[in-house]
Amino acid sequence: MDPQLNASSASKGLCVLKFGGSVLTSETDYAAAGAEIYRHVRAGEKTIVIVSALKGETDTLLAQADANGGDAFPHITARLARLGEFRSAALMGLALSRLGLRAKVLDPHEIGLMAEGDPMDSNLSELDKDAMAAALDDADAVVLPGFTACHAEHGAATLGRGGTDLTAVFFAVKAGANRVRLIKDVDGVYTDDPAKDPHAQRYDALDYDQAMDASRGLIQPKAIEAAKAANLVVEVAAMGASEATRIASGPSVIGRPRHRGPMKVALLGCGAVGSGVLDHVLSHPELFELNPVLVRNVGSRADDRRAIFTSDPHSALARDPDLVVEMTGGADGPAELMLPPLRNGQHVVTANKAAVAKHYDALHDAARKGGAQLMFSASVGGGVVVLERLSELKSKGVVAVEGVMNGTGNFILDQLGQGVAFDEAVAAAQRMGFAEADPSADVDGHDAADKLSILIREAFGVNLPPEKIAKQSLSEVSAEQAQEALANGQIYKQIGQCRLGAGGVVDAEVQVRAVPQDHPLAGARNEENRFLLTLSNGDVCTLQGKGAGRWPTAAAVFGDMMDIRRAWACDGAAPAHASSVRSPLRADDALRSA
């Protein structure tokens, strides 16, 4: 095949994921697939996503072609058969965008993807590498329809049964990925069909020739041949699986017995974000077993059949859950709910920035003593992976953090720039679900100060409580000032910033200031967050994404849950306490723990 793509983003790592019809069985499956993709993006990897049509859709399209004489016109049948993949790619793009990821959906002609041979069983031949590299530079995830390509003679072609596997291998080779991960309805390749033989053993590793026989009907043979020719590692895994079968050169290895039981989960709180987390949990009954869900008012849940609801914390925390997910409001009460489980060795995930900022030491001390893991990726930045990047960059010397870190404040300032009066802008934020009934936490900078306090802890290891961080209120800016700034090429932003000074002293504040419209933070719109992480050598890491909203924040919470679940499943027991934010998953680590 041709030389690799030379995308400037490749230094972050690149992963190719393929989702087939066995896992995309209905439109609801795109949310679960989105969570799987988010896992790789938050690990710092650019992701190419190859999708099949929904289960059974291609068969329906081929039957339509047959009913209309398609056998005699394969070049036309190919145009009809590929429609399911186009639809699937668009639905995947929508699912990723809702999670707050920068997703780009591309059709074959947009990247010069060409095939040759029989239009119903073609082989891929060409790709516009510059167009693909540009797409990767401009997105977290690029989504492409599998199974199809352009054809010089016939205009369109399909790649035969299982052709999406071939598409995934082709792109992995062209883009320089060190592996391709095929997401199936089984968690690897087995010695026999595990649905028929309960004693079938799962391979940890297979060489290409053995995989050709062992995976027959599971992986397209042409895809294995192409991977062997390029010496490309192919992983076969299920969504959310802790392990994969690795197909590569080398001896075959039968996997050790694994802990497969569901993890018992207590969900405390079911507001907008908690409800999104609940949906994620319910989409993986094989991974999680849910306790009664804690809510304030059980009566308001009379029509919600998704779970059993309770207003009693003891009921929600009964049966010794392995994992507690805290999604309530406030600082002191939530901390009181989290501390006992942590001391008991039960893992905790929370999005509560106020509780983490105020009770940081107590929560971490309880986790350390109990041997539990405390994770709070969603507490800062929502779906933006800022805490994960700080964990990665600390060894390189972070000296400053600056960001638009309150989506509600950002929305209000945008409204002021459009001439909306302050009170009306706040009311609009409340109607949109961004601001609470009491908006003071967002308006007066308390929310940003909580997040900044956590960032200071994670970046510098310094205890600077939120109440000691200087804050400026949004109410100090009028619509007239905001409009005047725009007329002068500037825009108002609420910016939290901290810098490490001499002797380990940290200067921090939450300001409302006008910045030039070409400033890296100026482009944040509505609930979007942006962060600048400055290193001691002067390099700046820029991050952006949706910092508020049900789905981006729920995705970050569920990402933490899945990290803990994978470690728990691999060990068959609770993992030892690690840092509050796990180190990003690297490509070589993914082969062992992904």
MARDOLO-501239 format. One record per residue (C-alpha): residue number from 1; residue in one letter; chain; x, y, z. Coordinates in steps of 0.5 Angstrom, whole numbers, plus 500, padded with zeros to 3 digits. Example, Ala and Ser with C-alpha at 12.3 -4.5 7.8 and 13.67 -1.06 7.14 Angstrom:
2
(1, A, A, (525, 491, 516));
(2, S, A, (527, 498, 514));
***
This chain:
594
(1, M, A, (500, 500, 500));
(2, D, A, (502, 507, 499));
(3, P, A, (506, 511, 505));
(4, Q, A, (502, 513, 511));
(5, L, A, (499, 520, 512));
(6, N, A, (503, 525, 515));
(7, A, A, (498, 528, 519));
(8, S, A, (501, 533, 524));
(9, S, A, (496, 531, 529));
(10, A, A, (499, 524, 529));
(11, S, A, (504, 525, 535));
(12, K, A, (498, 524, 539));
(13, G, A, (497, 517, 537));
(14, L, A, (492, 515, 532));
(15, C, A, (486, 509, 533));
(16, V, A, (482, 506, 528));
(17, L, A, (475, 503, 531));
(18, K, A, (470, 499, 527));
(19, F, A, (463, 498, 529));
(20, G, A, (459, 493, 525));
(21, G, A, (452, 491, 524));
(22, S, A, (453, 486, 530));
(23, V, A, (453, 492, 535));
(24, L, A, (450, 497, 531));
(25, T, A, (443, 493, 532));
(26, S, A, (438, 499, 533));
(27, E, A, (439, 507, 533));
(28, T, A, (440, 507, 541));
(29, D, A, (447, 503, 540));
(30, Y, A, (450, 509, 537));
(31, A, A, (450, 512, 544));
(32, A, A, (454, 506, 547));
(33, A, A, (459, 507, 541));
(34, G, A, (460, 514, 542));
(35, A, A, (462, 512, 549));
(36, E, A, (467, 507, 547));
(37, I, A, (470, 513, 542));
(38, Y, A, (470, 518, 547));
(39, R, A, (474, 513, 551));
(40, H, A, (480, 514, 546));
(41, V, A, (479, 521, 545));
(42, R, A, (480, 522, 552));
(43, A, A, (486, 518, 552));
(44, G, A, (489, 523, 547));
(45, E, A, (488, 519, 541));
(46, K, A, (485, 522, 534));
(47, T, A, (480, 517, 532));
(48, I, A, (478, 514, 525));
(49, V, A, (471, 511, 526));
(50, I, A, (469, 506, 521));
(51, V, A, (461, 504, 521));
(52, S, A, (457, 499, 518));
(53, A, A, (450, 499, 517));
(54, L, A, (445, 498, 522));
(55, K, A, (444, 490, 523));
(56, G, A, (440, 487, 517));
(57, E, A, (439, 494, 513));
(58, T, A, (444, 492, 508));
(59, D, A, (440, 485, 507));
(60, T, A, (434, 489, 506));
(61, L, A, (437, 493, 501));
(62, L, A, (440, 487, 497));
(63, A, A, (433, 484, 497));
(64, Q, A, (430, 491, 494));
(65, A, A, (435, 490, 489));
(66, D, A, (434, 483, 487));
(67, A, A, (427, 484, 487));
(68, N, A, (428, 490, 481));
(69, G, A, (433, 486, 477));
(70, G, A, (439, 488, 481));
(71, D, A, (443, 481, 479));
(72, A, A, (444, 484, 472));
(73, F, A, (446, 491, 474));
(74, P, A, (451, 490, 479));
(75, H, A, (454, 497, 479));
(76, I, A, (447, 500, 480));
(77, T, A, (446, 495, 486));
(78, A, A, (452, 497, 489));
(79, R, A, (449, 504, 489));
(80, L, A, (443, 502, 493));
(81, A, A, (447, 497, 498));
(82, R, A, (452, 502, 500));
(83, L, A, (446, 507, 503));
(84, G, A, (446, 504, 510));
(85, E, A, (453, 505, 511));
(86, F, A, (452, 513, 509));
(87, R, A, (446, 513, 514));
(88, S, A, (450, 510, 519));
(89, A, A, (456, 514, 519));
(90, A, A, (451, 521, 519));
(91, L, A, (448, 518, 526));
(92, M, A, (454, 516, 529));
(93, G, A, (457, 523, 527));
(94, L, A, (450, 526, 531));
(95, A, A, (452, 522, 537));
(96, L, A, (459, 524, 538));
(97, S, A, (457, 531, 537));
(98, R, A, (452, 531, 542));
(99, L, A, (457, 528, 547));
(100, G, A, (461, 535, 545));
(101, L, A, (466, 531, 541));
(102, R, A, (469, 535, 535));
(103, A, A, (466, 530, 530));
(104, K, A, (467, 530, 522));
(105, V, A, (463, 525, 517));
(106, L, A, (466, 524, 511));
(107, D, A, (463, 521, 504));
(108, P, A, (468, 517, 500));
(109, H, A, (469, 522, 494));
(110, E, A, (471, 527, 499));
(111, I, A, (477, 524, 501));
(112, G, A, (478, 520, 494));
(113, L, A, (477, 513, 497));
(114, M, A, (477, 509, 491));
(115, A, A, (476, 501, 489));
(116, E, A, (477, 497, 483));
(117, G, A, (475, 490, 481));
(118, D, A, (468, 487, 481));
(119, P, A, (463, 493, 484));
(120, M, A, (460, 488, 489));
(121, D, A, (466, 485, 491));
(122, S, A, (472, 491, 490));
(123, N, A, (478, 492, 493));
(124, L, A, (481, 499, 496));
(125, S, A, (486, 502, 492));
(126, E, A, (487, 509, 493));
(127, L, A, (486, 515, 498));
(128, D, A, (487, 522, 498));
(129, K, A, (492, 523, 504));
(130, D, A, (492, 530, 504));
(131, A, A, (485, 531, 505));
(132, M, A, (485, 525, 510));
(133, A, A, (490, 529, 514));
(134, A, A, (486, 535, 514));
(135, A, A, (480, 532, 517));
(136, L, A, (484, 529, 522));
(137, D, A, (487, 535, 524));
(138, D, A, (480, 539, 525));
(139, A, A, (477, 534, 529));
(140, D, A, (477, 529, 535));
(141, A, A, (474, 523, 531));
(142, V, A, (473, 522, 523));
(143, V, A, (467, 518, 521));
(144, L, A, (467, 514, 515));
(145, P, A, (462, 509, 512));
(146, G, A, (465, 502, 511));
(147, F, A, (464, 497, 506));
(148, T, A, (464, 502, 500));
(149, A, A, (468, 507, 496));
(150, C, A, (468, 510, 489));
(151, H, A, (470, 506, 483));
(152, A, A, (473, 509, 476));
(153, E, A, (469, 505, 472));
(154, H, A, (462, 504, 475));
(155, G, A, (462, 511, 480));
(156, A, A, (461, 506, 486));
(157, A, A, (463, 500, 489));
(158, T, A, (462, 495, 495));
(159, L, A, (467, 491, 498));
(160, G, A, (464, 484, 499));
(161, R, A, (461, 481, 506));
(162, G, A, (465, 484, 512));
(163, G, A, (468, 489, 507));
(164, T, A, (467, 494, 513));
(165, D, A, (473, 490, 516));
(166, L, A, (477, 491, 510));
(167, T, A, (476, 499, 510));
(168, A, A, (478, 499, 517));
(169, V, A, (485, 496, 516));
(170, F, A, (486, 500, 510));
(171, F, A, (485, 506, 513));
(172, A, A, (489, 504, 519));
(173, V, A, (495, 503, 514));
(174, K, A, (494, 509, 510));
(175, A, A, (494, 513, 517));
(176, G, A, (500, 510, 520));
(177, A, A, (496, 507, 526));
(178, N, A, (499, 502, 530));
(179, R, A, (493, 498, 530));
(180, V, A, (486, 497, 528));
(181, R, A, (480, 495, 533));
(182, L, A, (474, 491, 531));
(183, I, A, (468, 492, 535));
(184, K, A, (464, 486, 535));
(185, D, A, (459, 483, 539));
(186, V, A, (464, 478, 542));
(187, D, A, (470, 480, 547));
(188, G, A, (475, 476, 542));
(189, V, A, (476, 470, 538));
(190, Y, A, (475, 464, 541));
(191, T, A, (477, 456, 540));
(192, D, A, (469, 455, 538));
(193, D, A, (463, 459, 538));
(194, P, A, (462, 461, 546));
(195, A, A, (454, 461, 545));
(196, K, A, (454, 454, 543));
(197, D, A, (460, 452, 547));
(198, P, A, (461, 454, 554));
(199, H, A, (468, 451, 555));
(200, A, A, (470, 455, 549));
(201, Q, A, (477, 459, 550));
(202, R, A, (478, 466, 548));
(203, Y, A, (485, 467, 545));
(204, D, A, (489, 473, 548));
(205, A, A, (493, 473, 541));
(206, L, A, (493, 469, 535));
(207, D, A, (498, 470, 529));
(208, Y, A, (495, 472, 522));
(209, D, A, (494, 465, 519));
(210, Q, A, (491, 462, 525));
(211, A, A, (486, 468, 525));
(212, M, A, (484, 466, 518));
(213, D, A, (481, 459, 521));
(214, A, A, (479, 461, 528));
(215, S, A, (475, 468, 526));
(216, R, A, (472, 465, 520));
(217, G, A, (465, 469, 519));
(218, L, A, (467, 474, 525));
(219, I, A, (473, 478, 521));
(220, Q, A, (473, 478, 513));
(221, P, A, (479, 474, 510));
(222, K, A, (481, 480, 505));
(223, A, A, (482, 484, 512));
(224, I, A, (486, 479, 515));
(225, E, A, (490, 478, 509));
(226, A, A, (491, 486, 508));
(227, A, A, (493, 486, 515));
(228, K, A, (498, 481, 515));
(229, A, A, (501, 484, 509));
(230, A, A, (502, 491, 512));
(231, N, A, (504, 487, 519));
(232, L, A, (498, 491, 522));
(233, V, A, (496, 489, 529));
(234, V, A, (488, 487, 529));
(235, E, A, (484, 487, 536));
(236, V, A, (478, 484, 536));
(237, A, A, (474, 486, 542));
(238, A, A, (467, 488, 545));
(239, M, A, (464, 495, 547));
(240, G, A, (467, 496, 554));
(241, A, A, (471, 490, 554));
(242, S, A, (477, 490, 558));
(243, E, A, (481, 486, 554));
(244, A, A, (482, 484, 546));
(245, T, A, (484, 478, 542));
(246, R, A, (491, 481, 539));
(247, I, A, (492, 478, 532));
(248, A, A, (499, 479, 530));
(249, S, A, (506, 476, 528));
(250, G, A, (507, 471, 534));
(251, P, A, (505, 465, 538));
(252, S, A, (498, 464, 539));
(253, V, A, (496, 465, 547));
(254, I, A, (490, 462, 550));
(255, G, A, (487, 468, 555));
(256, R, A, (487, 467, 563));
(257, P, A, (480, 466, 566));
(258, R, A, (477, 473, 567));
(259, H, A, (472, 476, 572));
(260, R, A, (466, 477, 568));
(261, G, A, (460, 479, 573));
(262, P, A, (457, 486, 573));
(263, M, A, (459, 491, 577));
(264, K, A, (454, 493, 583));
(265, V, A, (453, 501, 582));
(266, A, A, (450, 506, 587));
(267, L, A, (447, 512, 583));
(268, L, A, (446, 518, 588));
(269, G, A, (442, 524, 584));
(270, C, A, (439, 523, 577));
(271, G, A, (438, 530, 575));
(272, A, A, (440, 532, 568));
(273, V, A, (447, 529, 568));
(274, G, A, (445, 524, 572));
(275, S, A, (439, 522, 568));
(276, G, A, (444, 521, 562));
(277, V, A, (449, 517, 566));
(278, L, A, (443, 512, 568));
(279, D, A, (442, 511, 560));
(280, H, A, (449, 510, 559));
(281, V, A, (449, 505, 565));
(282, L, A, (442, 501, 563));
(283, S, A, (445, 500, 556));
(284, H, A, (451, 496, 559));
(285, P, A, (447, 491, 563));
(286, E, A, (453, 486, 562));
(287, L, A, (457, 491, 566));
(288, F, A, (453, 494, 571));
(289, E, A, (448, 492, 576));
(290, L, A, (444, 498, 579));
(291, N, A, (442, 499, 586));
(292, P, A, (436, 504, 587));
(293, V, A, (437, 511, 585));
(294, L, A, (437, 516, 590));
(295, V, A, (433, 522, 588));
(296, R, A, (430, 528, 592));
(297, N, A, (423, 527, 590));
(298, V, A, (421, 520, 589));
(299, G, A, (414, 522, 587));
(300, S, A, (416, 526, 581));
(301, R, A, (419, 519, 578));
(302, A, A, (412, 516, 578));
(303, D, A, (413, 515, 570));
(304, D, A, (420, 514, 570));
(305, R, A, (421, 506, 569));
(306, R, A, (428, 506, 567));
(307, A, A, (430, 504, 575));
(308, I, A, (427, 504, 582));
(309, F, A, (428, 510, 585));
(310, T, A, (429, 512, 593));
(311, S, A, (430, 518, 597));
(312, D, A, (433, 514, 602));
(313, P, A, (441, 514, 602));
(314, H, A, (441, 508, 606));
(315, S, A, (437, 504, 600));
(316, A, A, (441, 507, 595));
(317, L, A, (448, 505, 598));
(318, A, A, (445, 498, 600));
(319, R, A, (448, 491, 598));
(320, D, A, (455, 494, 598));
(321, P, A, (456, 497, 591));
(322, D, A, (463, 496, 588));
(323, L, A, (462, 503, 585));
(324, V, A, (458, 510, 588));
(325, V, A, (457, 515, 583));
(326, E, A, (455, 522, 586));
(327, M, A, (451, 527, 582));
(328, T, A, (448, 531, 587));
(329, G, A, (448, 538, 589));
(330, G, A, (452, 542, 594));
(331, A, A, (459, 541, 597));
(332, D, A, (458, 538, 605));
(333, G, A, (452, 533, 604));
(334, P, A, (455, 530, 598));
(335, A, A, (462, 529, 601));
(336, E, A, (458, 526, 607));
(337, L, A, (456, 521, 602));
(338, M, A, (462, 520, 599));
(339, L, A, (467, 519, 605));
(340, P, A, (464, 512, 608));
(341, P, A, (464, 508, 601));
(342, L, A, (471, 511, 600));
(343, R, A, (474, 509, 607));
(344, N, A, (470, 502, 606));
(345, G, A, (474, 501, 599));
(346, Q, A, (468, 502, 594));
(347, H, A, (470, 507, 588));
(348, V, A, (467, 513, 587));
(349, V, A, (466, 518, 581));
(350, T, A, (463, 525, 582));
(351, A, A, (462, 531, 577));
(352, N, A, (461, 535, 584));
(353, K, A, (466, 541, 583));
(354, A, A, (464, 544, 589));
(355, A, A, (465, 538, 594));
(356, V, A, (472, 536, 591));
(357, A, A, (474, 543, 591));
(358, K, A, (472, 544, 599));
(359, H, A, (474, 537, 601));
(360, Y, A, (479, 535, 597));
(361, D, A, (484, 533, 602));
(362, A, A, (479, 529, 606));
(363, L, A, (476, 525, 600));
(364, H, A, (483, 523, 598));
(365, D, A, (485, 521, 605));
(366, A, A, (479, 517, 605));
(367, A, A, (480, 513, 598));
(368, R, A, (488, 512, 600));
(369, K, A, (486, 509, 607));
(370, G, A, (480, 505, 604));
(371, G, A, (484, 503, 598));
(372, A, A, (479, 506, 593));
(373, Q, A, (479, 510, 587));
(374, L, A, (476, 517, 587));
(375, M, A, (475, 520, 580));
(376, F, A, (472, 527, 578));
(377, S, A, (474, 528, 571));
(378, A, A, (467, 531, 569));
(379, S, A, (468, 536, 575));
(380, V, A, (472, 541, 571));
(381, G, A, (471, 542, 563));
(382, G, A, (465, 537, 563));
(383, G, A, (467, 533, 557));
(384, V, A, (473, 537, 556));
(385, V, A, (479, 532, 558));
(386, V, A, (483, 538, 561));
(387, L, A, (484, 534, 568));
(388, E, A, (487, 528, 564));
(389, R, A, (492, 532, 560));
(390, L, A, (494, 536, 566));
(391, S, A, (496, 529, 569));
(392, E, A, (499, 527, 563));
(393, L, A, (503, 534, 562));
(394, K, A, (505, 535, 570));
(395, S, A, (512, 531, 568));
(396, K, A, (514, 536, 563));
(397, G, A, (513, 542, 568));
(398, V, A, (506, 546, 568));
(399, V, A, (507, 553, 570));
(400, A, A, (500, 556, 568));
(401, V, A, (493, 554, 567));
(402, E, A, (488, 559, 564));
(403, G, A, (481, 558, 561));
(404, V, A, (474, 559, 560));
(405, M, A, (471, 554, 564));
(406, N, A, (464, 556, 566));
(407, G, A, (459, 555, 560));
(408, T, A, (454, 559, 563));
(409, G, A, (458, 565, 564));
(410, N, A, (460, 564, 557));
(411, F, A, (453, 564, 555));
(412, I, A, (451, 570, 559));
(413, L, A, (457, 574, 556));
(414, D, A, (455, 572, 549));
(415, Q, A, (448, 574, 550));
(416, L, A, (450, 581, 552));
(417, G, A, (454, 582, 546));
(418, Q, A, (448, 581, 542));
(419, G, A, (445, 587, 546));
(420, V, A, (441, 583, 551));
(421, A, A, (440, 586, 558));
(422, F, A, (443, 582, 564));
(423, D, A, (437, 580, 567));
(424, E, A, (434, 577, 561));
(425, A, A, (441, 574, 559));
(426, V, A, (441, 570, 566));
(427, A, A, (433, 568, 565));
(428, A, A, (435, 565, 558));
(429, A, A, (441, 561, 561));
(430, Q, A, (436, 559, 566));
(431, R, A, (431, 557, 561));
(432, M, A, (436, 553, 557));
(433, G, A, (438, 549, 563));
(434, F, A, (445, 552, 564));
(435, A, A, (444, 556, 570));
(436, E, A, (440, 554, 576));
(437, A, A, (435, 558, 580));
(438, D, A, (440, 561, 584));
(439, P, A, (445, 563, 578));
(440, S, A, (450, 566, 583));
(441, A, A, (455, 561, 583));
(442, D, A, (456, 562, 575));
(443, V, A, (455, 570, 575));
(444, D, A, (459, 571, 581));
(445, G, A, (465, 567, 579));
(446, H, A, (464, 561, 585));
(447, D, A, (463, 556, 580));
(448, A, A, (470, 558, 576));
(449, A, A, (473, 558, 583));
(450, D, A, (472, 551, 585));
(451, K, A, (474, 549, 578));
(452, L, A, (480, 553, 578));
(453, S, A, (482, 550, 585));
(454, I, A, (482, 543, 583));
(455, L, A, (486, 545, 577));
(456, I, A, (491, 548, 582));
(457, R, A, (491, 542, 586));
(458, E, A, (492, 537, 580));
(459, A, A, (497, 542, 576));
(460, F, A, (501, 544, 582));
(461, G, A, (499, 540, 588));
(462, V, A, (498, 547, 592));
(463, N, A, (492, 548, 597));
(464, L, A, (488, 554, 595));
(465, P, A, (481, 554, 597));
(466, P, A, (476, 557, 592));
(467, E, A, (474, 562, 598));
(468, K, A, (481, 565, 597));
(469, I, A, (481, 566, 590));
(470, A, A, (479, 573, 587));
(471, K, A, (473, 573, 583));
(472, Q, A, (469, 578, 579));
(473, S, A, (462, 578, 577));
(474, L, A, (459, 578, 570));
(475, S, A, (454, 583, 573));
(476, E, A, (460, 588, 572));
(477, V, A, (459, 588, 565));
(478, S, A, (453, 591, 561));
(479, A, A, (450, 590, 554));
(480, E, A, (453, 596, 552));
(481, Q, A, (460, 595, 554));
(482, A, A, (460, 588, 551));
(483, Q, A, (457, 591, 544));
(484, E, A, (463, 596, 545));
(485, A, A, (468, 591, 546));
(486, L, A, (465, 587, 539));
(487, A, A, (466, 594, 535));
(488, N, A, (473, 594, 537));
(489, G, A, (475, 587, 535));
(490, Q, A, (474, 584, 542));
(491, I, A, (470, 580, 546));
(492, Y, A, (468, 579, 554));
(493, K, A, (470, 572, 557));
(494, Q, A, (470, 570, 564));
(495, I, A, (477, 567, 565));
(496, G, A, (480, 563, 571));
(497, Q, A, (487, 563, 571));
(498, C, A, (493, 561, 575));
(499, R, A, (500, 561, 575));
(500, L, A, (506, 558, 579));
(501, G, A, (511, 563, 582));
(502, A, A, (517, 563, 586));
(503, G, A, (517, 559, 592));
(504, G, A, (511, 555, 590));
(505, V, A, (506, 560, 591));
(506, V, A, (500, 560, 586));
(507, D, A, (497, 567, 584));
(508, A, A, (490, 565, 581));
(509, E, A, (484, 569, 580));
(510, V, A, (477, 569, 576));
(511, Q, A, (477, 575, 571));
(512, V, A, (471, 578, 567));
(513, R, A, (476, 581, 561));
(514, A, A, (475, 583, 554));
(515, V, A, (480, 579, 550));
(516, P, A, (482, 580, 542));
(517, Q, A, (478, 576, 538));
(518, D, A, (484, 572, 535));
(519, H, A, (486, 570, 542));
(520, P, A, (486, 563, 543));
(521, L, A, (480, 563, 548));
(522, A, A, (476, 568, 544));
(523, G, A, (472, 563, 540));
(524, A, A, (469, 559, 546));
(525, R, A, (461, 560, 545));
(526, N, A, (455, 559, 549));
(527, E, A, (457, 553, 553));
(528, E, A, (464, 551, 550));
(529, N, A, (470, 551, 555));
(530, R, A, (477, 552, 553));
(531, F, A, (483, 552, 556));
(532, L, A, (491, 554, 555));
(533, L, A, (496, 549, 559));
(534, T, A, (503, 553, 559));
(535, L, A, (509, 549, 560));
(536, S, A, (516, 551, 563));
(537, N, A, (519, 551, 556));
(538, G, A, (514, 555, 553));
(539, D, A, (509, 550, 549));
(540, V, A, (502, 551, 550));
(541, C, A, (497, 546, 550));
(542, T, A, (490, 548, 547));
(543, L, A, (484, 544, 549));
(544, Q, A, (476, 546, 547));
(545, G, A, (469, 542, 548));
(546, K, A, (463, 543, 551));
(547, G, A, (464, 544, 558));
(548, A, A, (456, 544, 560));
(549, G, A, (450, 540, 558));
(550, R, A, (447, 533, 560));
(551, W, A, (451, 529, 555));
(552, P, A, (458, 532, 555));
(553, T, A, (458, 531, 562));
(554, A, A, (455, 525, 563));
(555, A, A, (460, 522, 558));
(556, A, A, (466, 524, 562));
(557, V, A, (462, 521, 568));
(558, F, A, (461, 515, 564));
(559, G, A, (468, 515, 562));
(560, D, A, (471, 515, 569));
(561, M, A, (466, 509, 571));
(562, M, A, (469, 505, 565));
(563, D, A, (476, 506, 567));
(564, I, A, (475, 503, 574));
(565, R, A, (470, 498, 571));
(566, R, A, (476, 495, 566));
(567, A, A, (481, 495, 572));
(568, W, A, (476, 492, 577));
(569, A, A, (474, 487, 571));
(570, C, A, (482, 485, 569));
(571, D, A, (484, 484, 577));
(572, G, A, (477, 481, 579));
(573, A, A, (478, 485, 585));
(574, A, A, (478, 492, 587));
(575, P, A, (484, 496, 584));
(576, A, A, (489, 499, 589));
(577, H, A, (488, 507, 589));
(578, A, A, (491, 511, 584));
(579, S, A, (491, 518, 582));
(580, S, A, (485, 522, 582));
(581, V, A, (485, 522, 574));
(582, R, A, (488, 516, 571));
(583, S, A, (494, 517, 566));
(584, P, A, (491, 517, 559));
(585, L, A, (491, 510, 555));
(586, R, A, (497, 510, 550));
(587, A, A, (497, 506, 544));
(588, D, A, (502, 500, 547));
(589, D, A, (498, 500, 554));
(590, A, A, (491, 499, 550));
(591, L, A, (493, 492, 548));
(592, R, A, (494, 490, 555));
(593, S, A, (488, 494, 559));
(594, A, A, (484, 497, 554));
***
